Amino acid sequence: MSKLIKGTLLLMAAALVTKVLGFVHRIILADMAGAEGVGLYMMTFPALMLAITVTQLGLPIAISKYVSEAAANKNEQEIRKILSVSLWITGSLAVLLTPLLFFAAPYISTVLLNDERTLIPFIAVLPIIPIAAFSAVVRGYFMGRQQMGITAIGSVLEQTIRILLLVAAVGFLSSKGPAYAAGGAMLAAVIGELCSLLFLLVMFKTKKTKLRGRSENSFRETANQLLKIALPSAGSRFVGSAAWFLEPIIVMKCLVFTGMAATAVTAEYGLLTGFVLPVLLLPSFITVSLSMALVPSISEARALSQDRVVMYRITQSLRLSAVTGTLCCLILFLEGETILTLLYGSAEGLNLLKLMALFFIFYYYQGPLHAVLQAFEAAGKAMVNSITGSIIKLLSMAGLMIYFEDITGAAIGLAIGTAAVTFLHFHSVRKMTRLSLPIGQYAAIALVSACCWLIHTGILSMSAPVRILILILIFCFLASRVQLIQRDDWSFLKSFKKN
């Protein structure tokens, strides 16, 4: 079994469990804190992610790439140098940023977010910044080593502890109002991240390898090497996080401008980002896991001058992303009501879910493209693409919300921005790798989707679980007949049995 397949499978398993636990977390939060509590949580969360992005500075991807290359050359001294430089950079940023955000919290909550109730959850979550900074470095190390099982267990551990603490914290604080309930949820997230970091550190200590080789680079040279990849990658993530941070601000300003009350806007934004988007993002555990495993895998193959292996892994990952993304969007569009009712006990937000499912195939396709750009040290190009897409997204959201006068405009704007970034990434990858445009593959996907839609209309009288199962089986059968799913994609099963 190849390292790419092993790593992807482990990350997929962990990501699936994490996604399921994340849904449990959201269901508990929605039940205990209500729509306003979820809204306050989701309005505060983008600010947190922006701070973490600045602190991590894009180093996890750079660490993964260079640790993978050093491991291929059996140079353990170079790996230790990479880790020490990375920890120094992220630690310094965390020490500077955390107190700065603490003192800026009142301004952010009252002026930018237009809701002073966000102050409590915002302050409650600030300790996660230094924890996440150090955790990212250790995760990058294990990804570079292609020891995905350790990071997978760490992610599951984090979510499990987070849910257990959520019940206690929100249960204790919800009587004081939605702001305190959201603050309790943030505290649970902080402690969950801390426990995950402690686990990773224990595993790092137990899996130390004997120092071999010699690092030729000084501290400054290693830092420059890391930042060459990290800064453009950080710029790309920073743009995405900054756009995410601006989203609730733009939503609040635009919808209040149309005459909607601020409390109603908070609830609507909570519906979109706390209920509908998680459902759309649930299937992304496949493509996100594939993307995370793809960077060190391609980097290792390039370090060994295995050009044919590089191109094979790129084309395979893009094909699998397109197939799985299409299947997921098809199920969400045709059976969205069933899924929402199963998860939340209500079909509220169904129209938003079906609308966005039509476009979200671009999101599932975007991750592997971004990973290829990073593996080819073209993070700068990825950053430019992200900036362009974020501008398109925010402008689309603002204009469409004023036009529709409700949250539908924000949903369409999100979909437009996602599609824009994907198209730009694909264009960049094609120029860099001379990747051919798989028109036949796209036509086959459209044909299989149309057949599944027609079959679905004929089985509407059956129960929902049976319909979904039939849909999945027919899609996989047809996809295999037109070579969208190939024999090589399943060859790891034989290796798994042997192992």
N, C-alpha and C positions, 0 to 999 in steps of 0.2 A: 504494500500500500504506500503510495507516495506521501511525502510530508505535507504537500498541499491538501490532499484529500483527508489525511488524518487530522490536520489542524482545522480544516473547514468543518469536518464532522463534529469534532469536540466543541468548537465554538458554536456551531448550529444547535447542538444539544443544550449547551448552557444558555444560549440566547433564547431558545424556545422556552426553557424553564423560567428564565428571567422575565420574558415577556408575559408568561402566564401569571407569575407572581406579581408582576407590575399591574396586571389587570385586577388581581385580587386586592392589591394596594389601593387602586383607584376606586374599586367598588366599595371597599370599607370606608375610604375617605368620603366618597359621595354620600354614603348612607349615614355616616356619623357627623359630617360637617355640612352637608347640604350643598346646593348649587353655588351659593355665595362663597362657602369655604373653599370649594374646588376652584372657583374663579380667582379668589385671592391667592391661592397656592400657585396657579398657573400664571398669574400676572407677575408674581415675584420670581418665579423660577428662571425666566430668561435673563434677568439681571445676574443671578447666580452663575449661570452657564457662561455669560460674558466674562465674569471675573475669573472663573476657572480656566477659560481659554487663554486669557492674558497671562495667567500664572504658569500654565503648562508650556506656553510659548511654542506649541507644535512639536515639542521634543519627543513624545512617544513614537511617532512615525520615524523620526531621524534615528532614535535609539534602536528601534527594531531593524532598520536597514543596516546600520553600521555594525551592530552586534552580530547580525546574520553573516555579514561579510567577514568579520574578524573570526567568528566561529568556524567558517568554511576554511580559513587559513590557519586554524588552531592557535590563534594568538590571544590567550587569556589576559595577558597584561593590558592589551589594548582595550579589551572589554571593560576591565576595572577602571581604566582611565576615562572611558566614555561615561560610565555610571557616576564617578565622582564629580566630573564636570557638570553633568546634568543635574545632580542633586544640589550642587552649589547654586546653579542658575535658578532653578525652580524655588529653592528655599529662600533665596534673597527676594525674589518677586513676591512670594507669599507674605513675607514679613512686612514688605512695603505696602502691599495692596489691602490686606485685611483691616488694619486700623484706618486707612483712608476711606474705605467703604463704610466703616462703622460711623464715622463722623458725617459722611455724606448721605447716610440713610434717610434722615428726616426730609431732606430736599428731594431725594428720588421718590419717596412715597407720596409726599403731598403735592409737589409741583409737576413732576414728570408723569407719575401714574394716576394722579388726580384722586387718590383714595388713601387717606392717612391710615386706614386699617392695614395696609400692606407693610407698615413699619415693623410690626411684631414678627411676622414670618421672615422678613428680610434680615433682621438682626439675629434671629434664632439660627439661621442657616450659615452665617458667616464663618464659623469654625471649620466648615467643610473645605474651605479654600486651601489652607496648608496641608490638610490631610489628602485631598485629591491631587495636590501637586506632587507629593512624594509617592503616592500610589501610582500615578501615571508613569513615573520613571521605572518602577519595579515591573509594572505591566509591560512596558516597552522592552525591558530586558528579556522577560519570558517569551514574548512574541518573537523577538529576534532569535532566541534559542529554539523557536518553534515548539515550545513546551506549552501548548495551548490548554492542556488539561488543568494546569495550575490556575491560569487566569479565569478559566471557565468556572472552577470551583469557587474562586474568590467572588465572582459576580453573583453566583447563586447564594452564597453565604450572606453577601451584603443585602440582597433582596429579602431573604428569609428573616434576618434580624430586623430589618426595616419594618416588615409587616407586623412582627410580634410587638415591637415597640410602638407602632402606630396605634394599635388597639388600646394599649395602656395610656399613651400620651394624649391622643385625641379624646378618648373616653373620659379622661380626667379634666381636660381643658375645654371641651365643647360646650359645657354649661355656661362658660364665660363669653361665648360668642364665636362667630366664624373666624375672626382674626386670630384668636387664641388656638382654635382648632387647627388652622393652617400652620401656626407656629409650632404646635406639637408635631405635626407631620414633618416639618423641616428638621426638628430635633431628632426624630427617628431616622431621617436620612443621614444626618451627621454621624450618629452612632453606628449605623450600618456600614458606612464608608470606612470608619475607623476600624471596625472589626475585620473588614476585608483587607485593609492595609496590614494589620497585625498578622493575619494569615499569610499574606504574601511575603512578609519579612521573615517569618519562621521558615517558609519553604525555601527562600533564598539562602538562609543560613545553613539549612540541611543539605542543599544541593550545590554547595560551593565546589568548584573544580580546582585542581592543582594549577598554580600559575605556570604558564609556559609562554614562550615567545618573548618578544621585547617590544615595548611601545616606542616608536621613533618620534612621536609627536609630543610637543610640550602642552601645558594646560591651555595656552592661548590657541595653539594650532588645532587642538581637539575641539575647543569651543567654536572656532571658526568653521571647522568641518561640520559640526552638528548644526550650527545656526544657518549654514548655507541651505540645508534642507528644511530646518525647523521654522525659520522666519517666514518664508513663503507659505509653508503649510499653516503656520500660525495666522498669517494674514488671511488666508482663505477661511479658516475656522473663525477668526475674529470677525470677518465680514458677516459670516453666517450668524454668529452669536449676536453681533451688533444689530443685525436686521431683526433677529428674534426679539432682542431687547426693545427695539423700536415698535415692533408689532402691536403690543398692547397699548402703547402710547398713541399710535396712529388710530387704532380701533376706537379707543376711548374718545379722542378728539373728534374724529369724523362722525361717529354715531351720535355723540352729544350734539354736534353741530346740526344734525338732521332732526333733533328734537327728542331723542331717546334719553331716558333717565340714566344716570351713572350706574345705579345699582342694577338696572336691566342690562346695561352693556357688560358689566362684570359677569352676570349670569350667562349671557349669550356667548361671551368669549370663553367662559368655562365649559360650555356645551361643545364648542368647536374644538378647543385644544385639550380639554380634559376627558371628553367622551368620544368624539368622532375621530380625531387624529390618532389616538392610540389604537383604534381598530384598524385604521389604514396602515399604521406602522407595524402592527403585529407580524405580518408575513415577512417584514424586512430582516428578521433574524437570519434568513437564508443568505441574502445578498450581502448583508453587513458582515456576517461571519466569513463569507467568501472573500470579501474585500480585505478584511484584517489578515487573513492567511496569505493573500495574494502578494502583498508588498515584500515580506521576507522571502517568499518563494521565488518571485521574479528576481529579486536582488541576488539571491544565492546563484540562480542559473546564469545571470549576467556576469557575476564574479568568476564563474567557471567557463565563460564564453560558450554557453549552450543556447545559441540563438533560436534553434528550432523548438527547444523546450519552452523558451520565453513566449514565442508566438502561439504555440499550442495552448499554453495556460491562459493567455489573453483571450483567444477565440472561444475556448471552452467556458471560461467564466462568464463571458458576455452572453453566450448562447443560453447557459443555464439560468442566468439572471433574467433574460427576456422571457424564457418559458415559465419559470416560477412566478415572475411578476404578473404575467398575463393571466395565469390560472387564478392567482389570488384576487386580482381586480375583477375577474369574471364572477367569482363566487361572491365577492362583496357587493357587486352590482345586482346580481340576480337574487341573492339570499341575504341582503343587508338587514331586512326586518327581522329575520330569524336570529341572526348573529347579535344584533343590538338587544333584542328581547332576552336572549339567553344570558348575555353578559350583564345587562343593567336592569332587566325586568321591565323595560320600556323601549319603544321604537322611536323615541324622541331624537331628532337629528337625522332621521332616515334620508330626507331629501338632500341634506348636505353630504352624507356618506355616498349616496349613489352618484351625485354630481362629481365629487372628487375622485371616486373610483375610476371614472372614465379617463382621467389624466394621470393617475398615480403610477402607471406602468413606468413613466419616466423616472420616478423616484427610485424604483427598484433597480433600474438600469444604471443609475448615476454612480452608485458606490464603487463598483468594479472599475468604471472609467476613471474615477478620481484616484483609485489605488494604483492604476497603471501609470498615471501621470506622476505620482509620487515616487514610484519605483524607478522611473526613468529620470528622476531628478528634475522634473518639470513642474515642481510645486508652484513656482511663480506664475506659470500659465494657468494653473488651476485657480490660483488666487484671483487673477484678472477675470476669469470666467465667473467665479463666485460673486465678485463685486458687481459685474454686469447683471447677473441674474438677480441679485438682491435688490438692485435699483429698480429693475423691471417689476419685481414682486411688490415692493413697497408702493411704487407709483400706481400699479394696477389695483392694489388693495384700496388705496385712498380714493381713486376715481370711481371704482365700482361700488364701494360702500356708500358714497354720496349718491350715486345713481340709483342703487337698489334700496337704500335707506335701511338696510339690515345686514346681518352677519354674512349673508350669501355672497356679498361682494368680497369680503375677506377670504372666503373659501376659494372663490374663483381666482383671486389674485395669488394665493398660495400655489395653486395648481399651475398657473402661468409662469411664475418664477421658477418652479421646479423643472418644468419642461425646458425653459430657456437655458438653465445651467447644464442640463443633460445634453442638449444639442451642441452647446459650445464645447463641452468636454469631449464629445464624440468627434467633433471636427478636429480638435487638438490631437487626439490619439491617432486619428487617421493620418494626419500630416507627419507625425513622429514615427509611426511604425509601418506606414504604408498598408494599413489595414483596409481590406476591400469592403465595400458596402454590401452587406448580405441581403440584397433585395429578395432573393428567393426565400430566405429564412423568414423575413417579415411577412411575405405573402402566405407562407405556410402557417404562421401564427394566426394571421387574420382568418384563414380558411378554417382552421381547427376551432377558433373562437366562435365563428359563425355557426358551425355545425353543432357545437355544444349549446349555443343559445336556442337553436331550433329544437333540439332534443329536450331542452329544459321546458319549453312551452308545452310539450306533449306529456310531461310527467308532473304537472302542477297539482294533480289530485293526490299524489303520494305525500307521505309525511316529509317534513323538512330534512331530517337527518338522512333519510333514504335518497332524497333529491341531491343533496350535497355529495353523498358518497358516489352516486351514479355519475354525477358531473365530473368528479375527480378521476374516476376510473376511465370514463370515455375520453377525457382530455388527454390523460397519460397514454392511453392506447393509440389514439390518433396521432399524438405528438411523436410517438415512437415509430409509427408507420411512415411519417414524412421526415424522419431523421432529425427531429428537434431534440429528441432524447435518444442518445446513441449507446451502443453496447459498452463503450469505454467508460461511460459515466457510472456504470454499475459494476465495473470490474473490481472495485475495492471490496465488494462483498465477499468474494472468494478469498482475498487476502485476509479479511477480517476473520473468516472462519478458521483459516490456517493459524492465525496468531492466537 
